[in-house]
């Protein structure tokens, strides 16, 4: 399943100015949307490194959401006890 990661927020964390607050809007192939935010220590890191670290912090939650979404919209066949 291909996921699209859109950067929705990238700003100084209001609770800790030494961190960057990142929000991703993750869309699956069925156009279902999941929003997730993480704070990453900024330091002298590039935007790309901050985004990579935020994604790494969020990935297990994103994977869990994607797994749950995988069967939505599918058809359950009780005769064969399988998803079609």
C-alpha angles and dihedrals in degrees: 000000000000115000125199117213114204118187105231101169133019111166145122110290108251090214096049121020091200090068137068118226111219127188122190124195104209118198125190128208090271091056093250111152132219123183120202132171132198135175120227128189104252107202110146094322122139120244089253093055092048091051092047091052092046090051091049090052091049100039099093090052091046091049091050091050092047092050091053091049093051094085099038110113093017122117122245114215109202092190094061094024090228142115113251 
